[in-house]
Amino acid sequence: MRPIFRFTPQLNLWFCVILIQILEPQMLLAQYLFKAPDDIVISCNFMLDTNLLKDPHSDYLGGLSSDSNHLEPLIVQDIVCLNTCHADNKHQYPGIAVPAGAKACELYNQYFDPNHPDRKYNLNYGQSGYSVSLDDVRVQLADHRNCGLGFIERIYSLKSIPSSPPVIQKIYVVECAKLLINTDDLCDPNDDLDWMYPYCDSTYIVKIDNCDNVDLAAFSPKITSHHCNLITQDYFDEVHNSIEGCFYALRKWVIIDWCEYDPLIDPDLGRWTFTQTLEITDRDKPEVHCQVGNCQPSVMKQGVCYAPITLTADATDHCSPTDFLTWEYKIDIDNDGNGKYNGYDIHVGSLNKKQYQRKDSLIISDNPFAADPKNPFDASGTYPLGTHKICWYATDGCKNTGVCCALFEIRDCVAPVLKIKPFIVKSFPPSGCVEVLAKELVTFAGDNCTDSADLKYYFNDDPNKPGIRICCEELISSDFCGLEVQKKLLVYAEDEFGNKSFDTTKITVTDVLDVCPIDFGHDRILKANLITEHQKQIHEVSVSQSLSIDHPIGSTQCNNFYKGHACNSLPVKFEKSSYYGFDIADIALFSSYLSNGLSLSKLQAYALDFDANKSITSMDLNIALTYILERKNKNWIFTNDNKDYQPNFICGDSCTLYGIMQGDLNDDALSLCAEQAVLPASCLGLHLADTLLTSGHEYKISIYPEINSTIYGFQFDLDQTQKSFEILDIQTPLPNGRAALSLQNNKDTIQRILLFHRNGEMLHLDRSTPTLQLTIRSNADGALLNHFQLNNQLKENIAYDSSFTKLQVCLNTNTAVHNANNASELTLFPNPAEGNLFIHNPGNLKISSVAFFGASGSYNFLPMIDSSAKNGIELNLPAGVYFVKIHTESRIFTQKLLIIK
């Protein structure tokens, strides 16, 4: 209630009007419960901490007191300036029209010292605010600044009374001085360009002798004042021939105030350019470096073998820019000094890079082997076999020439392609000896540079062994029950240049004609009890010893033994089981064995000898990885009672055989037909952020753990039934981590991924660090998580924790793209960008145009249509840093963008 008194002279009367405002009780109460601090004005140089502004307990720029009778003064330590007295409509500063502006102007008139304009003072803007309960106050910020200028609303509200009106403190941010550059007098001491005389004189020529220890900063301009705006300073050189010196450069300086510069409004406002002349004299030669590429596969053409090679060079010079150096090269084929160009057979030159870009003509271009015979900077091409010499010549603007020569060898580095018979069976002739030539086992051999008739064939990497001889004596000493001789041999093919390849074959020689005087008693029936080293039963088998190599060695209730031969290792395959027992845990133990010497039994050691060369190396580990990645069936191998593995053994009428699945170090393979795989109860949770995919584009995907944990490794299968994306690369940032990926083909619907420690140690997963980083190419449009799914048909999405307990791998989802935190903000992605650029627009703001501003002042304007926003903006701009302005119907968004090529 508020009375208003009025006097009416005509009637000589006084009357009183009472105004009554009716408020809700809680709103009336709220007016007495809290008050915002007084408004203030700060310079844009003030170090503003928005986190402290949001803290109701902080006294930063006017806090809240719990006692309204004892309010603290609102003191701001800042400079004073004349611009606080003048309104700035562009940045919504009303000047002295508001109490804070009037106070700031008063403080300027009181304190300003023209001799010390940057001096800071303790400026009193009034009083801080108050609140009965600081814990009941919520503080929100509404930032209305553009380029750091404008105002911030510090909005206070009560949590306990949501309907109560908020109280607001306004913080105005003003620019005390705009950037001033006097282009009419670059030596003006009163502007913001600090340039030492005489370099600021546009008629002065900077003379540089030999470019040694030149301090470019000494004659370069600098911006002196501390401005709040985004200021960039750059230069561009135009190089020309000089009469007095070797050459001179016109250095064009460009300075841009990005908060003022808008070429659509005024292309000169906020942009300054001026030119400086540099004259250079140089007596040092350029320093030239040659690069020779690695050997690549060669090809036969018209009886001569050629191979591609990369031949490039680069040079540095103290004075001349790299694109001002002129280049030429010469090549002496076979390095014999008999060429037509003073001993060289090839001569190309000379041009600098700018001339080459303009497609200027060469003085000479004679290189029939080069991919581009008109390019004096790149001699890469396809050259004949032999050792050749190349010399590069780089000449600077002062006619100093640097030289780099190198020998390069073109040789055949491709091994022959070899296919041989996987096995052959022979019988002892009456002579008692069989001759086997390596060449007769070859079904196909071909080479890129050597005719097949000129290839050499031999056994076991011994060029002096083109054949082998097997006689009855080996049958007598054989471990194969005296029934046959078996030899596993390597057949090699070698070309004229020493490249060789090999393949494996198995030779079996039997005594069908009873040439050899041996009688072991054929066709015996053997009974074998099969168990693992840890006494776990393997299903029973009856073994029939027979001369017939195609006769089954036995049968079980599973009916899944391989066919083979008695008295040999008995391979077993569970074709109907989807769980094989050889997994990532065994890879971790295998790696630990290679790195730390993990103790193994002899049977376990033999189970790791995948390439059967009687030694365990990293090659066996790679083969084991291939078995797991490609989900190949593994064999069981067996030995006799003493557990000392013998690849061939003799049983009596019955025996106990100890078996192990190949590679299964932790002995968890299913060994009985009735056993079933059981999914672990606990999960190792993994998640990846969703992203929008466009067909044909590449993306980098990071997979994170849900929680911090320690594991020995994991494996999981991706469902690739739809072939909606292709994995191009897989990496792990974990120290000593190793990630592996199975190859994908058109028929396979599963792609497997592995992760383990290279040394078999534990991996420490941090939820803030990616566990895996994948590069994919999308074959379909849509959200990533609609396509990135696990396939659990084989029940092998498993991990092992620090105690080797089995866990299930569970993939969670995190749709970060679809659930944007702030629907009013626009976001450019990807950033950095190299292909199409997309605008994430969760609030569906109407975009009218997008403008790209380069650091040199270049400008590109793109009107926006719906298809551009949806399908992306094709970036046809050079690499560099750009400032992007996105114009919407309500405001302009400015973001920094890095474009890479």
C-alpha positions, 0 to 999 in steps of 0.5 A: 500500500502506497499513498499519493497526495495531490493538490488541485488549485482550481478547487483549492482541494487536497486529495489522497490516492492509495495504491494497493498491490496484492502479492502472493504470500511467498512472493511477498516473503521472497522480497525480504529474503534475498537481494542481488548485489548492485550492478557493476561495469568492468573492462574487458581486460578484467580476468572474469571467472564464471565459475566463481560467479555461479557460486552463491557462497563466493563474494566474487564481484559482490557476494551474498550476506546472510545479514541484510543490516551488515552488507559488504561494500562491492569493491572491484579492482580494475582500470577506469576509462572514458568509454564507460561514459558512452553508450555502445548500442552494438554491445548493449551497453547503455552508458550513464543511462543506468546507475552502474554506468553513471557510477563507472563514469563518475569513477573515471572522472575521479581517478583517471591519470593520463600518465598511467592509463593502465593503473588499477583502482579499488572501485566501489559500486555499492553493496553486495546482496543478501540472503537469509539462507545461502544454501537455498539460493540458486545462481544461473548465468545468462551471457549476452556478450559478443566477442567478450563485450556486452553484459552478463546477467547473474540470476539469483532464485530461491530453491524453496520458492520456485515461483518467486521472481528472481533478482538479477545483478548485471555485469557490463563489460566494456572495451576501453580502447579499440585497436588503432593503427595509423596506416598513413604514418606507421611510425606514429608513436600514439597508435597501437603499432610498435615498430622501430624506426627506420623499419616503420618507414615504408620507403626503407629497404631492410638489407640482409647479408647472408641471412646469418643470425638475422633477428626478424623480430627486430624489424617486425611490427608488434601490437602494443596495447592489451586489447580484448578482441581477437587480433591476428597478425600475419605476413605474405612474401612476394619474391622478385629478382634484385639488381643490387642484391640477389633477390628482394621480397615484398612482405605484406603484413595483414592485421585483423581485428576479428570482432570488428572485421566483417567484409559484408559491411565494410571490408576495410573496417578492422583490417590493416595492410602495409608492405615492407621491402627486404633485400637479401644477399646470400653466399651459402649453398642450399642444404639438399637431402636425398630420399630413396624409397624401399624395394617394391615388387618388380614386373617383367616387360619385354624381357626386362624386369622393372620395379617402382621406386620413390626418388625425392629430395628436399632442401633448406636455405638460409635466405631463399624460400623453398618455393623459390629454389630451382631444381634439376636432377641427373641419373646415371643408369647402372652407375657406369659413367657412360651417359650422354649428359656428361656421364649421366643418362637422364637429365630433368630441369630446371624449375622452382615450385611456383614455376612448376605450378604455373606449368612453365616449360623445362629446359630439358625433360629426358626421363622415360622411366619417371612417373612425371618426367616434367617434375624436377622435384620428384624422380619417382617412377619404374626403373630397370633392375640394377644399381643406379646413381641420382644427383639432385641440384638445388639453386637459390636466388643468389645462384648458390647450388647445393648438390646431393647424390645417392645410389639406389638399387632396383632389385627383384624383392618378390619371392616365387609363388609356390604350390606343392602336393600336400602329401604323397604316398610311395611304396618301397621298390624291390631295391629297398630305396625311394628317390623323391625330387623336390621338383616332382612335388611342385604343382605350380610355380611362378615368379615375376622376373624369373622363368619357371624353368629357371627356378631352383627347387630343393628341400629344407632350405638346403640348395644342395639337396634337390632330392632325398633318398628313403630306404628300408633302414629308416623303416626299421628305426621308425616310431610308426610301428614298423608300418611306414616311414613319414617325413614332413619336409619343406620344399623351397623355390628360389629365383635368380635374385635369391628370393625364395619361398617354401611350402610343407609336404608330408611324404609317406613310404609304406612296404606294401610289397614286403620288401623290408624284412620287418614283421610288427604284427598288423591289424591290432585293436588298441584300447585307449583311456583318454584324460587330460594332465589334470585327470579330466576325462576325454571321451573314450576311443577305440583305436584300430591299427591298420595299414590303410591310411583312409581307415578311421582310427576310432569312433566315439559317441560324438563321431567326430574323429579325424581319419588318420593312422594308428600309432600316431597322434590322434587329432580330435575335433568338436565340430558341433561345439561352439566353445573351443577352450582356446581363447584370450586367456591362453594368449595372455599365458602364451605372451607371458611365457615368451616374455617372462618364461612362464613354466610349462609342462612338456605337453603344454610346450608341444601344444604351443608349437603351432608351426611344428619346428620344435621351438616356441617363438613369436611366430607360434603366437601369431599363428595362435592369434590367427586360430582365435581370430578366424575361429578355426577348429583346434585339434587335440594331441595325445602322448603316452603314459610318461607325459613326455610328448612323443609325436609317434608312440607305440601302445600295447593292447591298451594304454592311457593317453594324455591329451591337450587341445592345441594352445589350451594352457588353462585346461578349460576346453570342453572334452566330453560330448555332454558338456555345454558352454555357460555364459559367465554371470558377471560382465566387463562393461564397454561403451562407445558414444553414438554418432551419425554415420553417412555412407562412404565417410570414415570415422574414428570410434573410441570404446571406453570401459564402464568402470576402472578395472584390471584384466588380462584381456578380452575378445568379442565378436561383432555382428557383420551380417548387414556389412553396414561398416568396414573396420579400416584400423584398430589401435589401443592407447593402453601401454604395451597393449596389443589389439587384433582384428580378424579379416572380413570377407563377403561370406563371414557374418562375424568379425572378432576383436582381441585385446591383451598385454604384449608381455602377458601382464594385466591391463589397467582399464581407466574409464576416462581412457579409450580401451580401443580406437577404431577407424571405420568406413560406413556403408550405410546412413544412420546412428552408429549404435544401430549397427555396432552390435555384438554377436553371441552365437559362439558364446565367446564374448569373454574377458578374464579379470585379475584372478583369471575369472571369466567375465562376459563382455557387455556392450552398453550404449551412450547416445551422446549425439542425440542427447545434447546438453544444450539444445540452443547451441550449434556445434561443428563436427568433426573438428578438425575437419578434412571432408564434409563438415556437419552442423549439430543443431539440436534446437532446429534453429533456422540457419541462413548462411555460413561464413568462413574467415581465414587468418589472412582475411580471406572470406567465403560465404555459403548460403544454407539450404536444408540438404546442406545442413543434412548432408554436410558442407563440402570443404573446398578450402585450403588447410588452416585455421578459420573462424566460422560465423553461423547466421541464424534467425535469432543470433550469430554463432562464432566458432574456431575450425581447423581444416586439415588435408 
